């Protein structure tokens, strides 16, 4: 599952395994093993992958908390919402990868709560 999601995200961005691996300071072989489900990334690398693709670690691991009522457009809207809020910083300093992941999770929860309550179509 993780590998399938990584591959789909990489293809959506039009990148090669080599370019993603270079961006993340990994070997191409290591990244390829993740995509092919031969190896699992450690926690730090998983967070780096989530940040790179601007998704949550829950999404990468298949623990997606997308509500059953959500449409494909809703999930695209969530992605746009996360992208619009991706420049996380505090007092001029960048947040750690762990802090960014926690914020992504919180923003995702806020998005679904407001999205549901903001539309009678989902009630």
C-alpha positions, 0 to 999 in steps of 0.5 A: 500500500505505501509503495503504491501511494508513493508511486502514484504521488511521484507520477502525479508530480511528473518526477523520476525515482532518481529526482525524488531520491536526490531531493530527499538525500536517499539513494535511488535504490532505497527509494525504489525499494519503498515504492516496490514494498521491499523495504519500509522507511523509518519514521524520520524518512516517512515524515520526510516523504509525507512533507515532500508530497504534502500529504500526511503520514496517515495517508501514506500508511493507508490510515487515511481519515477521509470521511465516507461522504467525501467525493474526489473533489473534496479530497482534491480540495483538501490537497489544495488546502494543505498546499496553501498552508504548507509554509509552516513557520513560527516566529520566522523559523521553520518548524521541524518535520515532526511539527509540520506533520502534526500541523498537517494532521490538525489541518486535515481534521479541521478541513473535514469538520468545516467542510462537512458542516459547511455543506448541507449536501454532506449531511 
